[in-house]
Amino acid sequence: MDVLILVVLYDVDVLSSETIKSLMIHLDNKSSVINKKILVFNNGPSKVSVDYNCFEAFDEKNFILENNINNVPLSILYNDVISRYKCDRYAILDHDSVVSEDYIAQLNDESYDICVPRIKSLSDDIIYYPFSDNKIITVDSTLNAKNCYSIGSGLLISKRVIEKLFTTYNNVFDECYALYGVDVTFFKRINKIRDQDIKIICRGELLHSLSRIDAVENKFRQMERALDYGITARRYPSLRRSFGLMREVFTKFFGFRFHQLKYTLVGFLLGAHPRVIKWKRSDEKK
């Protein structure tokens, strides 16, 4: 089975990435995952180079570094990688995840369509994801495709489910999102095609730096979350979400949070992240 492991870097060197360091421990040349490629995609803001230690730990011909310092929207980045590298299994990882041996073991398992590991926060050692049937999953389980979701880092996707998503949506990830919302809307899409016998399991564990737990909610994160909220209200409408949007607008207006209100409305009116729109326009000019 051919496996592609995608590690997306942003503002970090290759060997400073917790993900790369943990992969070097659990996924070296002696690993049982034979037909593997490791693609390190540097998404900016400046170029990085490969350290000899990486080639020593991994097979050089199967270790690929791509530099793109333009901060590609994640949905477009993921879809592009999936279209260019034809594999049986894809693993998506951020640069700040610590993989475990039991997570790596799932790369060889052909019994599932999607595997999501338990996500434990680096700061407090508590499991926060995945969710299924409105509860956090803390043990190995088969998940309900109707209402499960997790974060993007650690996601394992089979070629079979990719083909099903292509048939319905013509791509895997919703390219109206740039950062927040890319992972959640992936699971919304899975929910829509759940009658096609999609098997989702929770196995393995990742330590991860969770922005909502570990990071300060600065203006940038507030803006991104507001955009995500507005885009989702537009693209995935429901009565509950419509009421939620009205409540969000009133709460932010009367709470004098005009910065967040602005981006909630921008997201709703555009129906896509401004950075995605800008990226696609520049791409059309090439």
Backbone torsions as a table, in degrees:
resi	resn	phi	psi	omega
1	MET	NA	130.7	179.1
2	ASP	-87.2	128.5	-176.3
3	VAL	-124.4	131.4	172.5
4	LEU	-110.7	126.1	176.5
5	ILE	-107.9	112.1	-179.6
6	LEU	-98.3	123.2	174.8
7	VAL	-117.0	117.5	-178.3
8	VAL	-97.6	119.7	177.8
9	LEU	-98.6	146.7	168.3
10	TYR	-145.5	120.0	177.3
11	ASP	57.4	42.2	178.3
12	VAL	-153.1	144.4	175.4
13	ASP	-74.9	161.2	-176.8
14	VAL	-56.4	-52.7	-175.6
15	LEU	-80.7	-2.6	173.0
16	SER	-89.7	-9.2	-179.4
17	SER	-75.2	126.2	177.1
18	GLU	-61.9	-33.5	179.6
19	THR	-64.6	-48.6	179.9
20	ILE	-62.1	-43.5	-178.9
21	LYS	-61.9	-40.5	179.5
22	SER	-74.3	-33.0	175.3
23	LEU	-65.0	-35.6	179.0
24	MET	-64.1	-26.7	177.8
25	ILE	-79.7	-45.5	-170.7
26	HIS	-100.0	-12.2	-173.7
27	LEU	-133.3	49.4	179.0
28	ASP	-83.5	-169.0	-177.3
29	ASN	-64.0	-18.6	-179.8
30	LYS	-91.8	1.7	-177.6
31	SER	-63.6	151.4	178.8
32	SER	-75.4	-10.9	175.8
33	VAL	-82.5	98.5	-168.8
34	ILE	-78.5	-62.6	-174.0
35	ASN	-86.2	74.6	-175.8
36	LYS	-120.5	146.3	169.5
37	LYS	-123.4	138.3	174.3
38	ILE	-111.3	115.4	178.2
39	LEU	-106.6	113.9	175.2
40	VAL	-98.3	114.0	-178.3
41	PHE	-106.1	108.9	178.2
42	ASN	-86.0	114.9	-174.2
43	ASN	-97.1	18.9	175.4
44	GLY	108.8	-173.8	-3.0
45	PRO	-81.7	-9.0	177.7
46	SER	-133.8	162.3	-176.8
47	LYS	-69.4	151.3	175.0
48	VAL	-126.9	164.8	178.8
49	SER	-124.2	165.4	-178.5
50	VAL	-90.6	133.5	176.6
51	ASP	-85.7	146.3	179.3
52	TYR	-56.5	-31.7	-179.2
53	ASN	-59.9	-30.6	177.7
54	CYS	-66.9	-44.9	178.9
55	PHE	-65.2	-31.9	179.4
56	GLU	-70.9	-37.1	-178.9
57	ALA	-78.7	-39.0	-178.1
58	PHE	-112.3	161.7	174.9
59	ASP	-67.6	122.0	-172.5
60	GLU	-56.3	-39.9	-175.7
61	LYS	-72.3	-14.6	178.9
62	ASN	-108.8	14.5	176.5
63	PHE	-115.7	118.6	-173.9
64	ILE	-122.3	132.7	173.7
65	LEU	-115.4	126.5	174.0
66	GLU	-118.6	127.7	177.2
67	ASN	-102.7	124.1	171.9
68	ASN	-141.8	106.6	-171.0
69	ILE	-91.1	17.8	-176.2
70	ASN	-96.6	7.9	179.2
71	ASN	53.7	64.7	-179.2
72	VAL	-61.8	133.8	174.0
73	PRO	-53.9	135.7	-171.2
74	LEU	-59.9	-38.3	-179.5
75	SER	-61.5	-42.4	179.5
76	ILE	-69.2	-40.9	178.0
77	LEU	-58.5	-51.3	-178.7
78	TYR	-60.3	-47.4	-178.8
79	ASN	-62.8	-39.0	179.5
80	ASP	-64.0	-45.0	179.7
81	VAL	-62.5	-44.9	-179.6
82	ILE	-61.5	-37.4	-179.0
83	SER	-74.2	-28.8	-177.2
84	ARG	-89.6	-26.0	-178.4
85	TYR	-116.8	108.4	-178.2
86	LYS	-87.6	114.0	-176.7
87	CYS	-139.9	169.5	177.2
88	ASP	-85.8	-25.7	-176.1
89	ARG	-146.5	138.9	178.7
90	TYR	-122.7	133.9	172.9
91	ALA	-114.3	128.2	-179.8
92	ILE	-110.8	125.8	-177.2
93	LEU	-135.9	136.8	168.2
94	ASP	-76.1	173.8	-176.9
95	HIS	-81.3	-9.1	-174.6
96	ASP	-116.2	38.0	176.4
97	SER	-111.9	139.8	175.9
98	VAL	-105.2	110.5	-177.9
99	VAL	-81.9	155.2	179.9
100	SER	-115.4	167.2	-179.9
101	GLU	-63.5	-37.1	-179.2
102	ASP	-71.7	-26.3	173.2
103	TYR	-68.3	-47.0	179.3
104	ILE	-58.7	-35.0	-179.7
105	ALA	-60.3	-28.0	-178.4
106	GLN	-72.3	-16.3	179.8
107	LEU	-64.4	-25.9	-179.4
108	ASN	-91.3	-8.7	-175.1
109	ASP	-81.6	123.1	-179.0
110	GLU	-100.9	10.0	-171.8
111	SER	-86.4	-10.0	-174.3
112	TYR	-120.6	164.3	172.5
113	ASP	-94.6	-40.7	179.2
114	ILE	-137.1	135.6	174.1
115	CYS	-123.7	130.8	174.9
116	VAL	-120.1	127.6	178.1
117	PRO	-80.1	163.5	169.6
118	ARG	-69.9	131.5	-177.8
119	ILE	-104.8	114.6	-178.9
120	LYS	-109.1	132.5	-178.8
121	SER	-68.7	136.1	176.8
122	LEU	-65.0	-26.6	-173.0
123	SER	-84.0	-35.9	-175.5
124	ASP	-126.7	1.7	175.4
125	ASP	62.4	27.9	178.5
126	ILE	-107.2	141.7	177.5
127	ILE	-80.1	128.2	-179.8
128	TYR	-115.9	-19.7	-178.7
129	TYR	-144.0	158.1	3.6
130	PRO	-85.4	170.7	172.6
131	PHE	-107.7	142.3	171.0
132	SER	-154.5	135.6	-176.7
133	ASP	52.5	40.9	174.4
134	ASN	64.3	25.3	174.4
135	LYS	-141.5	154.8	177.9
136	ILE	-75.1	133.8	-178.8
137	ILE	-92.8	122.7	-176.3
138	THR	-115.9	-1.0	179.2
139	VAL	-132.9	164.0	176.3
140	ASP	-58.1	128.7	-174.4
141	SER	-153.2	162.1	164.6
142	THR	-96.9	129.7	-171.7
143	LEU	-99.6	155.6	178.1
144	ASN	-80.9	114.0	-176.8
145	ALA	-64.7	-15.7	-177.9
146	LYS	-72.0	-35.3	-172.4
147	ASN	-145.8	37.9	175.7
148	CYS	-105.0	152.9	172.9
149	TYR	-160.1	160.6	178.0
150	SER	-154.1	-177.2	175.3
151	ILE	-82.6	168.5	-176.7
152	GLY	-73.9	-36.0	-176.5
153	SER	-67.3	127.1	-178.4
154	GLY	98.9	-10.0	-177.7
155	LEU	-62.1	129.6	175.7
156	LEU	-114.1	124.6	-173.6
157	ILE	-126.3	134.1	178.8
158	SER	-88.9	158.5	176.4
159	LYS	-60.9	-34.6	-178.5
160	ARG	-59.7	-47.1	-178.2
161	VAL	-74.0	-28.9	175.1
162	ILE	-62.6	-44.0	178.7
163	GLU	-62.3	-38.3	178.8
164	LYS	-66.7	-41.3	178.7
165	LEU	-66.5	-38.5	177.4
166	PHE	-62.2	-39.2	-179.6
167	THR	-61.8	-38.2	-176.4
168	THR	-88.4	-40.8	-170.0
169	TYR	-118.0	-9.5	-178.3
170	ASN	71.6	4.5	170.0
171	ASN	-162.8	-179.6	-174.4
172	VAL	-97.5	-48.7	-178.4
173	PHE	-106.1	145.4	-178.3
174	ASP	-72.1	114.0	-174.2
175	GLU	-81.6	14.7	170.7
176	CYS	-86.4	-8.8	-177.8
177	TYR	-109.6	147.7	-178.5
178	ALA	-111.0	-39.1	-175.6
179	LEU	-136.6	-87.4	175.3
180	TYR	-67.3	142.8	178.4
181	GLY	97.0	-18.2	-179.5
182	VAL	-62.3	-43.0	-177.7
183	ASP	-75.9	-46.8	-177.0
184	VAL	-61.6	-41.5	-178.8
185	THR	-72.9	-22.2	170.6
186	PHE	-59.4	-45.1	-179.8
187	PHE	-72.8	-27.6	172.9
188	LYS	-63.7	-39.5	177.1
189	ARG	-65.7	-40.8	178.4
190	ILE	-62.0	-39.6	177.6
191	ASN	-58.2	-39.7	-178.0
192	LYS	-66.7	-29.1	-177.8
193	ILE	-110.3	19.4	-174.4
194	ARG	-62.3	-23.0	179.4
195	ASP	-72.3	-3.2	178.8
196	GLN	-94.1	29.3	173.5
197	ASP	58.9	59.4	178.3
198	ILE	-92.4	120.3	179.3
199	LYS	-98.9	118.3	179.3
200	ILE	-116.4	129.5	179.1
201	ILE	-124.3	157.4	171.5
202	CYS	-114.2	116.1	177.0
203	ARG	-149.2	151.5	178.8
204	GLY	79.1	176.6	-176.1
205	GLU	-145.7	145.1	175.4
206	LEU	-128.8	138.1	166.1
207	LEU	-92.3	131.4	-173.5
208	HIS	-144.7	146.6	174.9
209	SER	-83.8	104.3	-176.3
210	LEU	-88.9	124.3	-174.9
211	SER	-62.7	-36.6	-176.8
212	ARG	-75.3	-14.3	179.6
213	ILE	-106.9	-46.4	-169.3
214	ASP	-93.0	-24.2	-171.1
215	ALA	-104.4	152.3	174.6
216	VAL	-72.1	135.3	-180.0
217	GLU	-77.4	80.8	-178.3
218	ASN	-82.3	-179.4	-176.1
219	LYS	-62.5	-35.3	179.7
220	PHE	-63.2	-47.6	-179.6
221	ARG	-65.6	-38.2	176.7
222	GLN	-61.3	-42.5	178.5
223	MET	-62.5	-45.7	-177.9
224	GLU	-65.1	-40.4	179.0
225	ARG	-67.6	-38.0	178.5
226	ALA	-64.8	-43.6	176.8
227	LEU	-60.5	-45.5	178.9
228	ASP	-57.2	-44.9	-178.9
229	TYR	-61.4	-47.1	-178.4
230	GLY	-66.5	-43.0	179.7
231	ILE	-62.0	-43.6	-177.8
232	THR	-66.7	-38.4	176.8
233	ALA	-61.3	-33.2	-180.0
234	ARG	-80.0	-44.4	-171.6
235	ARG	-87.6	-24.9	-179.1
236	TYR	-127.4	65.1	-172.7
237	PRO	-70.5	146.8	172.3
238	SER	-157.6	163.7	179.8
239	LEU	-61.5	-43.7	-179.8
240	ARG	-62.0	-41.4	-178.7
241	ARG	-70.5	-33.4	177.7
242	SER	-64.6	-44.0	176.0
243	PHE	-64.5	-38.1	178.7
244	GLY	-62.9	-38.5	178.5
245	LEU	-65.8	-43.2	178.8
246	MET	-62.8	-42.0	178.0
247	ARG	-63.1	-40.6	179.3
248	GLU	-62.3	-43.3	-179.5
249	VAL	-64.1	-47.9	-179.6
250	PHE	-64.7	-42.0	-178.5
251	THR	-62.3	-44.3	-178.1
252	LYS	-73.7	-33.6	179.6
253	PHE	-67.6	-51.1	-177.0
254	PHE	-78.5	-11.9	173.7
255	GLY	-93.5	5.5	178.5
256	PHE	59.1	30.9	176.9
257	ARG	-99.1	65.4	-172.2
258	PHE	-69.5	-29.3	177.5
259	HIS	-60.6	-47.3	179.5
260	GLN	-69.8	-39.8	178.8
261	LEU	-58.8	-43.9	-179.8
262	LYS	-55.0	-46.9	-174.8
263	TYR	-78.5	-26.2	171.6
264	THR	-62.6	-45.2	180.0
265	LEU	-69.4	-38.2	176.7
266	VAL	-60.2	-46.4	179.2
267	GLY	-60.5	-42.4	-179.4
268	PHE	-68.0	-44.4	-176.3
269	LEU	-69.8	-39.5	179.8
270	LEU	-79.5	-33.1	-176.8
271	GLY	72.8	10.7	179.2
272	ALA	-160.3	157.0	178.8
273	HIS	-68.5	134.9	179.8
274	PRO	-55.0	-34.2	-179.7
275	ARG	-68.5	-34.0	175.9
276	VAL	-65.7	-45.0	179.7
277	ILE	-60.5	-45.4	179.2
278	LYS	-62.8	-41.8	-178.7
279	TRP	-63.1	-45.0	-177.4
280	LYS	-69.0	-34.8	177.1
281	ARG	-66.3	-42.4	179.0
282	SER	-68.4	-32.1	179.1
283	ASP	-68.2	-36.5	179.4
284	GLU	-66.5	-28.1	-178.7
285	LYS	-78.2	-15.7	-177.1
286	LYS	-73.0	NA	NA
